[in-house]
């Protein structure tokens, strides 16, 4: 759900480009002799004295809706929709929404509305140590949020608005904080080549690490587990190494 940040960055670049064009002034007017022709004119008058430049004013601080600063250790909040602009789902049919996109009120249409709330949850909670992850269940109008501890009041407010929009949010507890699993993941990633690892990730429910091994053997699993830490559950699977494009 980073496309909003990417779109915001592209918009900012476009705005800068247009400002730069405006500062260059109008295009030069060509004379009959071409752009390099010299036309006789009155003597050149001396240029007026150059005035001292005004001091440059300091930039205003970034607004709360600024896109994420990817290189920052404490990124700025992601853009979030204005409360009330997310949309509302139509009543859900018995048994869940159809997956056929040709049927009105299908899961795809519901997912668009639910995804806006999911992005708002992620933007609001991205720097909270208790936040783990968020996922959509558009067939059942659901929104799952995994959290370690008690969710913040700001996140609970987003979920209250989701309920008003006929979405059913569920907060699921996690066994581990995201930061602990992130540190374990970094240790494993640092030795991917030596251990024949093809994939490393944090489980969506923060229950441990997901690790793919090119050759899933007991010896390889033991080596990875030793690096991750005995207290960190590791879910192994055999997975071919990524093929460079």
N, C-alpha and C positions, 0 to 999 in steps of 0.2 A: 504494500500500500504506500509506495514511495512516489507513485506517479505524480501526486499533487506537488511534492517538493520539486520534482524535475520540471513540471509545468511552470511552477512559480519562478524557477531559475531561468527558464527559457524566456518568460515574459520580461524578467528584469533585464536580460541581455538585449532584447528587442528594444526596450525603452531606452537603454543607453545608446544604442546605435542611432536611434532617431534623434536624440539630443545632439550627438556629435555632428550629424548632417546639418542641423539647424545652425550650428555655430560657424560653419564654413562660409556662410553668406551666399548671395546669388551667384549663379554661374557667370563667367566673364562674357561680355558681349563682343562678338567677332566683328572687325572692320572689314571693308571690301578687300583689303590686302591680306587678310588672314590674321590669326591671333598674334603673330610675331611682328606685324607691321608697326612702324613708328609714325605717328601723325604729328606734324609741327604744331606747337602750342605755345602759349605764353610762357615766359620764364618761370621756372619752378620756384614757388614761394618756400621760404624756410619752414620746416615743420614746427608746430607749436611744441613747447616743452612738455615732456612726458610727466603726467601726474603720478604721484606716488600711489601704488596699489593699496587698496583697502586690505586690512588684515583678513585672512581666511577664517571664516567662522567654523567652529568645531561641529562635526556631524552630530545630528540628533541620535539618540540611542534607538536601536532597532525595535520595532513594534513587536508585540507578543505574537502576531500572526506571521512573522517572518519565516521563510523556509529553513529547514534544518541546515546548520553549518556542519558539513560532513567532517571537516578536519578538527572540530572542536571536541574537547573532552566533555563539555557540558553543552550539547547542542541546543539551539534555540527551538522553541516549540514549533511543531509542524503546523501548517495552515489548517484551521478548523472551520467548519461551517457555522454560520450564525444560528443560534438556537431558534428553532421554529422553521428553518429552511430545509430541513432534512427530508421532509415528505412523510406520508402516511400510507401504510399498506391497506389494500382492500381486505375485507373479511376472508380468512383462509378457508378453503373448501374442506369438507370432512375427509380425513385421511391424508391431508397434506396437499401442497401445491403440485400441479403437474410439471414435469420436466420438459414437455413438448413446448418449444418456444412459439409455436403457432397458436397455442391456446391462451386466451386472455387470462391475466392474473397468474401467469406461470412463475416457477421458481427463479428464473432468470430476472424477471422484472422485480420480484421481491428482493433479490440479492442486491440490486442497485441501491435500493433504499437502505437495506440493512448495512451495506458496506460503508455508507456515509457515517453511520453511528459507530461502526467498528474503527474507522479512521479517526473519529473524534476521541474515542477511548484511547487509542494508541498515542495520539498527539497529547492528550491530557496527562497520560500516565508514563510517558516514555522515560522520564528521569526519576520515577518513583522506584525505590529499591524493591518494593513488593510486587511490582508488575511483572508478569511472565509473558503472556501472549493472549491473542484474541482470535476467534474463528467464527465463521458464519455457518448457519444451518438454514438456508433459504427455503428448503422444502417444508420445514416446520416453523418458519418465521422466527428462528432462534438466533441468539447471539451469545457465544460462550466467552467468558473472560476468566483466565487463570490468574490467581493472585496468591501471594504468600503473605499471610497475615490479614489485616483489615484494610479493605479498599479505602481510598481517600474520598472525602466528601465531594470533590470535583468529579470524580469518576462516577460515583453514585448518582449525581445529578444528571449526568449524561444518560445513564441507564434508566432513570425515571422518565426522561423525555422519550426514550426508546419504547417504553411501555405505553406511553400515550399514543405512539405511532403504530400500535398493535404488534409490536415486536416483543418476544419473550426472552429477556436477557437472563443468563444464569451465571453466577459467580462460583467458580470451582476452586477449592483450596489446592495448593501445591505443597509438596514435601520439602522442596529446596528453594532457596532464593535464586533468582536468575544470575546474580553476580557470582555466586559460588560455582554454578555450573559453567559460567562463562570463563572463569579462571581455569577450571579443569579442562575445558575445551581448548583453550590457548596452549596449555601444556602438551596436549595430544597433537594439535596441529603442528607444533614445532618439530615433531618427529614423524610426520606422515610418510616421508620418503623412506626412512629407515625401517618402518614397521609395515610397509605395504598397505597403507590406509588409502582408500579412495574417497571417503566422505566422513566428515565430522560435523555434527550439529547438536543443538540443544533440543530435547524433546519438547513438543508443543505444549505439553502439560507440566513441564519442568520436573519430570520424574527422573531425569538422568540425561545421559548423552546417547545419541544415535551414531554409531560408528559402522562404516562399511569397510570391509576387508577384501582385498583382491583374492586372497586365499584364506578363508575362515578356518583357522586351526586352533586347537586348544592352546598351543604355545603362543600364537599371535594374540589371542584374547588375553592371556595372562600378562603379556608385555604391555598391552594397552591399559589394562586395569591397574597395573602397578604405577603407570604414569598419571592416570586420571585420579587415582586415590582410592583406597579400599572403601571409603564411605560413599563413593559416587557410583550409582548403578549405571552400567553401560549396556545398551541394547545393541547386539551385534547382528550383522547380516553380511552375506557375501555379495559383493558388488564390484563389477569390473571397473578398472581405472578409467577416468575421463579421457576421451580422445581429443587431442588439440585440434581445433579447426584450422 
